[in-house]
Amino acid sequence: MMLGKHQIIESGQDGKSDKELIAFVPLSIPLLAGPGAMSNMIIAAHQAPNFINQTFLLLPCLAVSLLIWITLSFAENISKVIGTIGTKIITRVMGLLLGSMAIEFITRGVLDIIA
């Protein structure tokens, strides 16, 4: 959030906006709390027998939220530590993982349709 605030202030000073960085925010939100995470929490809440067990479902949510907050808070520092080459390597590895997951989902979908 601080990085976003910093970028808004900078873009306001010289009158230019960076469209590439603006597009990142809507793409990242479903990855943080997408349909998979929401579905898992709904199913787990439905299977919890009582209110006490349902309140224990908040612990993983709070832990993940804290981890995401810490990661995003220190994103600029992490970026400085790993550098441009490290960022490119991580981007390519994550792209490879995303591509392999997409192939797996498509394959399973086709096999489910055939079977």
Stockholm file with secondary structure:
# STOCKHOLM 1.0

chainA/1-115         MMLGKHQIIESGQDGKSDKELIAFVPLSIPLLAGPGAMSNMIIAAHQAPNFINQTFLLLPCLAVSLLIWITLSFAENISKVIGTIGTKIITRVMGLLLGSMAIEFITRGVLDIIA
#=GR chainA/1-115 SS CHHHHHHHHHHHHHSCCCHHHHHHHHHHHHHHSCHHHHHHHHHHHHHCCSHHHHHHTHHHHHHHHHHHHHHHHTHHHHHHHHHHHHHHHHHHHHHHHHHHHHHHHHHHHHHHHHC
#=GC SS_cons         CHHHHHHHHHHHHHSCCCHHHHHHHHHHHHHHSCHHHHHHHHHHHHHCCSHHHHHHTHHHHHHHHHHHHHHHHTHHHHHHHHHHHHHHHHHHHHHHHHHHHHHHHHHHHHHHHHC
//
